[in-house]
Amino acid sequence: MTGHHREPASAAHGERIALPEGFSVDQGALFLCAGTEARLQAEPTRLLEAVCTAAAHVLHVGRETAAMLASAAPALGVLAPARRGELLLGLVLCPAPDAAVDLAVRCSLLKPLLPDIDRLRAMPKGQGRYKDVYVHTLRVLAATPEDPITRMAALLHDIAKPDTLVIEGGSAHFPNHDLLGADRAARRLRGLGFDEAFADGVATLVRLHLRANSYEPNWTDSAVRRLHLDAGEHWQRLLDLSYADVTSARADVVSRARRRVQALAEHARSLDKPVEVSPLDGNALMERFGRGPGRWIGEVKRELIDRLREGTLAADDHDGAWRVATEIVDRLPGDP
């Protein structure tokens, strides 16, 4: 975030902290200095700077300080859309993004930038039918790499759940929340001045996050290729988001889900490798050695491919390939 003059202060454990002007720290708690309220109305970006600082240094924000921050929140809504977008991005890129977002929500500072996260917090409790979507979002955000597109997608990946919640037979479902959420995320980000590439990247991750999380070992190569193609340049980001999007309290569930993501990544990597092909095909081998079809052809091809892997045979060394093939055929039983 862009900063104003920062005042050094000390946390309870003696750590030196650079604070936005108008704030102080005492015994590990954040306070506003006297007369700061009017300045915050004029320069509301300090509100988010203070939130990020408090989150990064685990400073306590008491009720009185939170109320004073909240009273200045409307000033954020009059900032230019692009400036609000910059503040939102700065929030998710803080060293402690989950704590920063949570503090911003509790101090009514996020709603002027992005109202959707407050709606997640306001969702009715799942009573065992579904996890707390707001808490889940914060945990996913904390588990993602410090990449702008990935972090923003983590914040927004479930924003359509309040509108898609359906209870059927005692179970909760969120039909098409991935598709609706992708569309909403793109519109929100464009409205906050983000360029098309950024908005489309975030929307791609939101749209695909369920598909990546549903990977099973029996997926066909074509299904993996299709997902990889749909993700395009955001493939690694999708894997990172999917890995973070596992927040169960049960360690075995988390481990199993993350192994699925790792298996998906490995499956895709295997498809990126060049297909290993014998430099001599079956027809050429049968014609050269006067033998009919049979397992001997596979034996010759496997040996040739092994030589290619070892580097003892070059892919374009056809004379060398025929020498290897002849050695193998000479060892075979006499009858073709």
C-alpha positions as CSV (number, residue, x, y, z in Angstrom):
1,M,0.0,0.0,0.0
2,T,1.1,3.6,-0.5
3,G,2.2,5.0,2.8
4,H,2.2,8.3,4.6
5,H,4.6,9.3,7.3
6,R,5.0,6.4,9.6
7,E,5.7,6.7,13.3
8,P,7.9,4.0,14.9
9,A,6.3,2.3,17.9
10,S,7.1,-0.7,20.1
11,A,4.9,-3.8,20.5
12,A,4.6,-5.5,23.9
13,H,7.5,-7.7,23.1
14,G,9.8,-4.8,22.1
15,E,9.4,-5.1,18.3
16,R,9.7,-1.8,16.5
17,I,6.7,-1.2,14.3
18,A,6.2,1.5,11.6
19,L,2.7,2.9,12.1
20,P,0.6,5.1,9.8
21,E,0.5,8.7,11.2
22,G,-2.2,9.1,13.8
23,F,-1.8,5.7,15.4
24,S,0.1,4.4,18.4
25,V,0.8,1.1,20.1
26,D,0.7,0.5,23.8
27,Q,1.2,-2.9,25.4
28,G,0.5,-4.7,22.2
29,A,-2.7,-2.8,21.4
30,L,-3.5,-0.3,18.6
31,F,-4.9,3.1,19.4
32,L,-5.8,6.2,17.6
33,C,-4.0,9.4,18.7
34,A,-6.2,12.3,19.8
35,G,-7.6,14.3,16.9
36,T,-7.0,11.6,14.3
37,E,-10.6,11.0,13.4
38,A,-10.9,14.1,11.2
39,R,-7.6,13.3,9.4
40,L,-8.9,9.7,8.7
41,Q,-11.9,11.2,7.0
42,A,-9.6,13.2,4.8
43,E,-7.1,10.4,4.2
44,P,-9.0,7.1,4.6
45,T,-6.3,5.0,3.1
46,R,-4.6,5.1,6.5
47,L,-7.5,2.9,7.8
48,L,-6.3,0.0,5.7
49,E,-2.7,0.6,6.4
50,A,-3.5,0.4,10.1
51,V,-5.4,-2.8,9.7
52,C,-2.5,-4.4,7.8
53,T,0.0,-3.3,10.4
54,A,-2.2,-4.6,13.2
55,A,-2.7,-8.0,11.5
56,A,1.0,-8.4,10.6
57,H,2.1,-7.6,14.2
58,V,-0.8,-9.3,16.0
59,L,-1.9,-6.1,17.7
60,H,-5.1,-6.1,19.7
61,V,-7.8,-3.7,18.4
62,G,-10.2,-3.0,21.2
63,R,-13.8,-2.0,20.8
64,E,-13.2,1.7,21.2
65,T,-10.5,1.7,18.5
66,A,-12.6,-0.5,16.2
67,A,-15.6,1.8,16.6
68,M,-13.5,4.8,15.7
69,L,-12.2,3.0,12.6
70,A,-15.7,2.1,11.6
71,S,-16.9,5.6,12.0
72,A,-14.4,6.7,9.3
73,A,-15.2,3.8,6.9
74,P,-17.7,5.7,4.7
75,A,-14.8,7.9,3.5
76,L,-13.5,4.8,1.7
77,G,-16.6,4.6,-0.4
78,V,-16.0,8.0,-2.0
79,L,-12.5,7.1,-3.2
80,A,-12.0,6.5,-6.9
81,P,-12.8,2.9,-7.9
82,A,-9.2,2.2,-9.0
83,R,-7.9,3.5,-5.6
84,R,-10.3,1.2,-3.8
85,G,-9.1,-1.7,-5.9
86,E,-5.5,-0.9,-4.9
87,L,-6.5,-0.9,-1.3
88,L,-8.3,-4.3,-1.6
89,L,-5.2,-5.8,-3.4
90,G,-3.0,-4.4,-0.6
91,L,-5.2,-6.0,2.0
92,V,-5.0,-9.5,0.4
93,L,-1.2,-9.2,-0.1
94,C,-0.5,-8.3,3.6
95,P,1.8,-10.7,5.4
96,A,-1.2,-11.9,7.4
97,P,-4.1,-11.6,4.9
98,D,-6.6,-13.6,6.8
99,A,-6.2,-11.5,9.9
100,A,-6.2,-8.3,7.9
101,V,-9.4,-9.2,6.0
102,D,-11.1,-10.3,9.2
103,L,-10.2,-7.1,11.1
104,A,-11.3,-5.0,8.1
105,V,-14.6,-6.8,8.1
106,R,-15.1,-6.4,11.8
107,C,-14.3,-2.7,11.6
108,S,-16.7,-2.2,8.7
109,L,-13.8,-1.3,6.4
110,L,-14.1,-4.0,3.7
111,K,-17.7,-3.4,2.8
112,P,-17.0,0.0,1.0
113,L,-14.5,-1.9,-1.1
114,L,-16.2,-5.3,-1.6
115,P,-19.5,-6.0,0.1
116,D,-19.5,-9.8,-0.7
117,I,-17.3,-10.8,2.2
118,D,-19.6,-9.3,4.8
119,R,-22.4,-11.4,3.2
120,L,-20.3,-14.6,3.7
121,R,-19.9,-13.7,7.4
122,A,-23.7,-13.1,7.7
123,M,-24.6,-16.5,6.3
124,P,-26.6,-18.7,8.7
125,K,-24.6,-21.3,10.5
126,G,-24.6,-24.6,8.8
127,Q,-25.5,-26.7,11.9
128,G,-23.3,-29.4,10.6
129,R,-24.6,-29.3,7.0
130,Y,-21.8,-27.1,5.7
131,K,-18.7,-25.4,7.0
132,D,-18.6,-21.7,8.0
133,V,-17.9,-20.2,4.6
134,Y,-16.5,-17.0,6.0
135,V,-14.0,-18.8,8.2
136,H,-13.2,-21.2,5.4
137,T,-12.4,-18.3,3.0
138,L,-10.0,-16.7,5.5
139,R,-8.2,-20.1,5.9
140,V,-7.9,-20.5,2.2
141,L,-6.6,-17.0,1.8
142,A,-3.9,-17.6,4.5
143,A,-2.8,-20.8,2.7
144,T,-2.2,-19.4,-0.7
145,P,1.1,-18.1,-2.1
146,E,1.7,-14.3,-2.1
147,D,0.5,-13.9,-5.7
148,P,-2.0,-11.2,-6.5
149,I,-4.3,-13.3,-8.8
150,T,-4.2,-16.4,-6.5
151,R,-4.8,-14.4,-3.3
152,M,-7.8,-12.5,-4.9
153,A,-9.3,-15.7,-6.2
154,A,-9.0,-17.2,-2.7
155,L,-10.9,-14.3,-1.3
156,L,-13.6,-14.5,-4.0
157,H,-13.9,-18.2,-4.8
158,D,-17.0,-18.7,-2.7
159,I,-18.7,-15.3,-3.0
160,A,-21.8,-16.8,-4.7
161,K,-22.6,-19.3,-1.9
162,P,-25.0,-17.0,-0.1
163,D,-27.1,-16.8,-3.3
164,T,-27.0,-20.5,-4.2
165,L,-27.5,-22.3,-0.9
166,V,-30.1,-25.0,-1.1
167,I,-31.0,-27.5,1.6
168,E,-32.3,-30.8,0.3
169,G,-32.8,-33.9,2.4
170,G,-30.9,-32.4,5.3
171,S,-27.8,-31.7,3.1
172,A,-26.6,-28.3,1.9
173,H,-25.7,-27.7,-1.8
174,F,-24.4,-24.6,-3.6
175,P,-25.4,-25.4,-7.3
176,N,-23.4,-23.4,-9.8
177,H,-21.7,-21.2,-7.2
178,D,-18.5,-21.6,-9.2
179,L,-20.0,-20.2,-12.4
180,L,-22.0,-17.4,-10.7
181,G,-19.0,-16.6,-8.5
182,A,-16.7,-16.3,-11.5
183,D,-19.0,-13.9,-13.3
184,R,-19.5,-11.8,-10.2
185,A,-15.8,-11.7,-9.4
186,A,-15.0,-10.5,-12.8
187,R,-17.6,-7.7,-12.6
188,R,-16.5,-6.6,-9.2
189,L,-12.8,-6.4,-10.2
190,R,-13.5,-4.5,-13.4
191,G,-15.6,-2.1,-11.4
192,L,-12.6,-1.6,-9.1
193,G,-10.3,-0.6,-12.0
194,F,-8.5,-3.9,-12.5
195,D,-7.5,-4.7,-16.0
196,E,-9.1,-7.4,-18.1
197,A,-6.2,-9.8,-17.7
198,F,-6.3,-9.7,-13.9
199,A,-10.1,-9.9,-13.8
200,D,-10.2,-12.8,-16.3
201,G,-7.4,-14.6,-14.4
202,V,-9.3,-14.4,-11.1
203,A,-12.5,-15.5,-12.8
204,T,-10.8,-18.5,-14.4
205,L,-9.6,-19.7,-11.0
206,V,-13.1,-19.2,-9.4
207,R,-14.8,-21.0,-12.3
208,L,-12.5,-24.0,-12.2
209,H,-11.8,-24.5,-8.5
210,L,-14.4,-27.2,-8.1
211,R,-13.2,-29.2,-11.1
212,A,-9.7,-29.3,-9.8
213,N,-10.8,-30.4,-6.4
214,S,-12.9,-33.2,-7.8
215,Y,-10.0,-35.0,-9.5
216,E,-9.9,-38.8,-9.2
217,P,-7.2,-41.2,-10.4
218,N,-9.6,-42.6,-13.0
219,W,-9.8,-39.4,-14.9
220,T,-8.9,-39.8,-18.5
221,D,-5.9,-38.1,-20.1
222,S,-8.3,-36.1,-22.2
223,A,-10.2,-34.8,-19.1
224,V,-6.9,-33.7,-17.5
225,R,-5.8,-32.1,-20.8
226,R,-9.1,-30.2,-21.0
227,L,-8.8,-28.8,-17.5
228,H,-5.2,-27.9,-18.1
229,L,-6.2,-26.1,-21.3
230,D,-9.1,-24.3,-19.7
231,A,-6.7,-23.0,-16.9
232,G,-4.1,-22.0,-19.5
233,E,-1.4,-19.7,-18.0
234,H,-3.1,-20.0,-14.6
235,W,-2.6,-23.7,-14.2
236,Q,-0.1,-23.5,-11.3
237,R,-2.3,-20.9,-9.6
238,L,-5.3,-23.3,-9.9
239,L,-3.3,-26.0,-8.3
240,D,-2.2,-23.6,-5.5
241,L,-5.8,-22.6,-4.9
242,S,-7.0,-26.2,-4.9
243,Y,-4.3,-27.2,-2.4
244,A,-5.3,-24.3,-0.1
245,D,-9.1,-25.0,-0.5
246,V,-9.0,-27.9,1.9
247,T,-9.7,-26.7,5.4
248,S,-11.3,-29.7,7.2
249,A,-10.6,-30.2,10.9
250,R,-9.8,-33.8,10.1
251,A,-6.2,-34.4,9.2
252,D,-7.0,-37.5,7.1
253,V,-9.5,-35.6,5.0
254,V,-7.0,-32.8,4.4
255,S,-4.2,-35.2,3.5
256,R,-6.4,-37.2,1.1
257,A,-7.6,-34.1,-0.7
258,R,-4.1,-32.6,-1.0
259,R,-2.9,-35.9,-2.4
260,R,-5.5,-35.6,-5.1
261,V,-4.2,-32.2,-6.1
262,Q,-0.7,-33.6,-6.2
263,A,-1.9,-36.5,-8.3
264,L,-3.6,-34.1,-10.7
265,A,-0.4,-32.1,-11.1
266,E,1.6,-35.3,-11.7
267,H,-1.0,-36.5,-14.2
268,A,-0.8,-33.3,-16.1
269,R,3.0,-33.3,-16.0
270,S,3.1,-36.8,-17.5
271,L,1.0,-35.6,-20.4
272,D,3.5,-32.7,-21.0
273,K,6.3,-35.2,-21.5
274,P,7.1,-36.1,-25.1
275,V,5.6,-39.5,-26.1
276,E,8.4,-42.1,-26.3
277,V,8.3,-43.8,-29.6
278,S,10.5,-46.5,-31.0
279,P,12.7,-45.2,-33.9
280,L,11.7,-48.4,-35.8
281,D,8.1,-49.4,-36.3
282,G,6.6,-52.9,-36.6
283,N,6.2,-52.9,-40.4
284,A,9.9,-52.0,-40.9
285,L,11.0,-54.6,-38.4
286,M,8.9,-57.4,-40.1
287,E,10.1,-56.4,-43.5
288,R,13.8,-56.2,-42.5
289,F,13.9,-59.5,-40.6
290,G,11.3,-61.5,-42.5
291,R,9.3,-62.3,-39.4
292,G,5.6,-62.0,-38.9
293,P,3.7,-60.2,-36.1
294,G,4.4,-61.2,-32.6
295,R,5.7,-60.3,-29.2
296,W,9.2,-60.0,-30.5
297,I,8.3,-56.6,-32.1
298,G,7.4,-55.2,-28.6
299,E,10.6,-56.6,-27.2
300,V,12.7,-54.9,-29.8
301,K,10.8,-51.6,-29.4
302,R,11.1,-51.7,-25.6
303,E,14.9,-52.1,-25.9
304,L,15.2,-49.3,-28.3
305,I,13.2,-47.0,-26.1
306,D,15.3,-48.0,-23.1
307,R,18.4,-47.1,-25.1
308,L,16.9,-43.7,-25.9
309,R,16.1,-43.0,-22.2
310,E,19.7,-44.0,-21.2
311,G,21.1,-41.8,-23.9
312,T,23.1,-44.6,-25.4
313,L,21.0,-44.2,-28.6
314,A,20.1,-41.0,-30.4
315,A,16.6,-40.6,-31.7
316,D,17.9,-39.9,-35.2
317,D,20.6,-42.7,-35.2
318,H,18.7,-45.1,-37.5
319,D,21.9,-47.1,-38.2
320,G,22.5,-47.6,-34.5
321,A,18.8,-48.5,-34.0
322,W,19.1,-51.3,-36.7
323,R,22.3,-52.6,-35.0
324,V,20.4,-52.8,-31.7
325,A,17.4,-54.5,-33.4
326,T,19.7,-57.0,-35.1
327,E,21.4,-57.9,-31.8
328,I,18.0,-58.6,-30.2
329,V,16.6,-60.6,-33.2
330,D,19.7,-62.7,-33.3
331,R,19.0,-63.8,-29.8
332,L,15.5,-64.8,-30.6
333,P,14.5,-68.4,-31.4
334,G,15.0,-69.2,-35.0
335,D,11.4,-69.6,-36.0
336,P,9.6,-66.3,-36.6
